[in-house]
Amino acid sequence: MNNLCVVREAAYVRTSKDVGKWQEVVLQNRRAEQLVFPLKQEIATVAPLEQVTSAWKARTPLEQEIFGLLHKTQQPITDPILTPEEAASLQAMSLEEARQRRAELQKARALQSYYEAKARREKRIKSKK
């Protein structure tokens, strides 16, 4: 019984030291107003479709046949590559700016649909004319 107490006490001391290493980090996280995980975020970038499709390989016979026909005709699969100005603006735009821009566009679309619905309702009312 005494032997188990000694082993338990040694394990407790070792665990206390291990936990003590993280005490400052825990306190710092508790004091922080906002935590962002993962702490080291990579900036999300948009790769052009041509870049993605150039690395793609056809695996099935049907894919190989279609891929061969597309390359034989030399027809552009998609719109041309972004202009240098567009590419620079995409690279310069951070993830937060992109989210903000998207929110603005959503708001504009919602307002437009509200106005269209209102116009349709008013169009049906004869006394408004």
Protein Blocks (a to p, Z undefined) as FASTA:
>chain_A
ZZmmmmmmmmmmmmmmmmmmmmmmmmmmmmpmbdcddfbdcddddddfklmmmmpccfbf
mlmmmmmmmmmnopafbdcdddfklmmmmmmpcfklmmmmmmmmmmmmmmmmmmmmmmmm
mmmpmklZZ
